[in-house]
């Protein structure tokens, strides 16, 4: 009886090991099974297998779309050393430190996650496109080192101070909607901007943006603007002189508590200078 019991245990042990080897599991280097599945899908040799993903496999990943996969842990991504483009929007990511040493990464999308600390991203100096909207970010200072950035979208966070972004001299497109920004003076010298979205903030003074030499689209919907006089003066001066921005600019102002003069005389003056104004008065 004792022999029969031991024999049964041995059979169960062997079978258990066999079934375990046949059951798909996260790669040793990618503990998050959802991330592992997204990576496996782009590795041709491992796509339809349960074979372990190796470090050499990860070096062959150049573009990875892992949007909306339920990913929580990016551990192992540091081994994707040749990654150029990574989309991990709509996940549950908090820690982005595994990305900090991917030196060649140029495009990174991490919108709609749970990110607070962006310090590790400041190390990815090759970045040209960065999407961080709808996270929980307060401090953007670590991003000031990203001198190659041409597009930064960081709407729907808790940002008050945009001064660090003034160092990003190549920025052409900057999305800062739905934050808590009131002071625009730091953006005065970001002369490369062609699109600036500040809708849904606390802006009451438009004067720092009165000479938007490269701007083609300025979105200021749903702020606290009452007076447009500084902008009117610079638009007319430009229209009469160099014509560098007024004839090309589209300005969005709906949802601001504009004064009666601003809603009528000033908006008409802007249009007269060539500025295309989008403003719908409250009903």
N, C-alpha and C positions, 0 to 999 in steps of 0.2 A: 504494500500500500504506500509506504514511504517512497519507494523507488518510482512508483507511478506518479506520485505528486511532484517529485523533483523533475521527472521527465516532462511533465506538463508545463512546469515553470520554464524549463529550458526552451521548449517550443514557443511559448508565449514571448520570451525574450528575443528570440531570433526573428519572429514575425513582426514584433514591435519595431525592431531596428529596420527591417525591410520596408515596412509601411512608412516609417519616418523618412527614409531615403527617397520615397516616391512622392512625398508631400511637399509642394512648393513652399519655400520659406524665404524670408528676406536674406539678401546677400550679407555675408559677414561684414562687408564694408558699407552697407546701406541698411541700417537697422529699421528704418521706416518702410514697411512693406508697400505702402502706396507710392513712395518715391522710387523704390526698387522696381516696381512694375512700370512706372513711367520711363525709367532709364532702360530697362530690358526691351521695351518696345522700339527703341531706336538703335539697338545693337543687333545687327542682322543675324549674326551667328547664334545668338542666345534668345532671339525673339519668341520662338514657340517651344522653348525648352525650360527645364528647371535647373539647368547647369549653373554652377556658381559664376557670378560676374566677377571678373578679375580686375586688378589694377590696370592692366593693359587694355582691357575692354573700356574702362572709364576714360582712358586717354583718347579714345576714338570718338567720344561724344563731343560734337561741335555745336549742335543746336538741340535744345531740350524744351518741349512744351509740356508742362506739368500743371496746367491751369485746372483748378477745381477738382483736385484728386484726393482731398482730405489729408494732405501732408502736414505733419506736425514737426518733424525732425529732419533737418538738412545734413545731418552727419554723413560723411562719406563723399559729399559733393566736392570737398577739397581735392579729391583725387581726379576730378574732371579738369585736369590742368589745361586742356586745349579748348575749353568751352568758350564760345563766342557770344551766344545768345541764349538766355534762360528766362522762361515765362513761368512763374509759380504764383500767379494771381489766384485769388479766391481759395486760399487754403487756411491753415491754422498755425502759421509759422510765427514764432516769437524771436528765436535766436538766429541771426544771419551770419554768425561768426564763421561757419564752415565755408563761406564764399570769399573770405577776405584775401586769400592768397591765389585766387584765380586771375592771374595777371593779364590775360588776354580778353577777358570778358568786356564786351562793348555795349551790349543791350541787356538790361535787367528789368523785369516787370514783377513787382511784389505787391501790387495793390490788393486791397481787401484781405489783409492778414491781421496779425495782432502784434505788430512790430512797434516797439517803443524806442529802442536804442539802435541808431544807425551808425554807430562808431566803426564797426568792422567794414562798412561799405566805403569809408574814406580811404581805404587802402587799395581799392580797385581803380587805379589811376587811368586805365584805358577806357573806362566807361564814357560813352557818348550819349546814351539814352537811358534814363532812369525814371521808372514809374513807381511811386510809393503812395499813391492816393488811398484814402480810407484805411489808415492804420491809427496808431495812437502816439504819433511823433510830436514832441515838443521842441526838441533841440536839433537844429539843422547845421550847427557849427561843424560837425565832422565831415560834411559834404563839401566844405570849402576847398578841399584839396583836389577835387575832381575837375581839374583845369580843362579837360577835353570835352566836358559835357556841353552838348548843344541843345538838349531837350530834358527838362526836369518837370515832372508832374507830381505834385505832393499835396493835392487837394484833400479836404475832409480829414484834417488832422487837428492838432491843438497848438499850432505855431503862432507866436506873437512877434518874435524878433527875426527879421529877414536879413539883418546886417551881414551875416556870413556869406550870403549868396552874392553879395556885391563883388566878390573876388572871382566869380565865374564869368570871365570876360568873353567866352565863346557862346554863352547861352543865347539861343535864338528863340526858344519857346519855353515859357515858364508858367506853369499852372499852380496857382495858390488859392483857388476857390475854397470856400467853406472852412476858413481858419479863423483866427482872432487878431488879424493884422490891422493896425491903425496907422502906423508910421511908415510912410513910403520913401522917406529921404534916403535910406540906404540903396534904393533902386535907381536913384538919379543918374548914376554913372555907368549903369549896365547898358552901354550904348549899342550892343549887338542885338538886343531883343526886337523881334518882329511880332511876337504874340505874347501878350501878358493877360492872364485871367486872374482877377482879384474879386470875382463875384462872391457875395455872401460873407464879407468881412466887416470891419468896423471903420472903414476909411471915410474921413470927413474932409480931408484937405487934398485937393488934386494938384496943388502947386508943384510938388516934387516931380510930377510927370508932365510938366508944362512944355517941355521940349523933347518929345519922343522921336528923335531923328530917324530911327530905323523902324519904329512901330508901324505895323499895318493893321493890327487888331488889338484893341484895348477894351477888356470886358470888366465893367465896374457895376454891373447890376447888383441890386440889393445891398447897398452900403448906406452911408449916412451923409452923402453929399447934398449940400444945399446951394453952393455957389460954384459956377464954372468960369468966373471971370479970368483967372490966370491962364486957363486953357484957351479961352477966346482970344486973349491978347497975343499969345504966342502963335496960334493958328493963323491969325491975320497977318502977323509979321512974316511968317513963313510963306504964306500965299502971295504976299507982295514982293518977296525976295527970292530965296533959293528954291522954294517949292520942294523941300526934302521930305515932308511928312503930311502936311495938311491935305493935299489932293489924293492921298493914298490911304488915309486912315479911316477905319471903321470903329466907331465908339459906341459902346452899349451902356445905357444909363437907366434902364427900367428898374423900378423898385427903390429909387432914392427919393428922399423927401425934399426935392428941389423947390426952391423959392419960386414964386410966380414969375419973377424976372428971368430966372434960369430956365424955366419951362417954356418960356416964349422968346423973349429977346435974345438970350444967350444961345439957345439951341439954334435959332434962326441964323445968328451970326456965325456959328460954327459951320452950318450948312453953306452959308455964303462964302466961307473960306475954302470950301471943297470937302470938308469932313463929312462922312456919311454917319449920321447919328441915328441910333435905334433907341427910341424912348416911347413907352406906352404910358400915358398918364393914368393914375389910379381912377377907378370908376366911383 
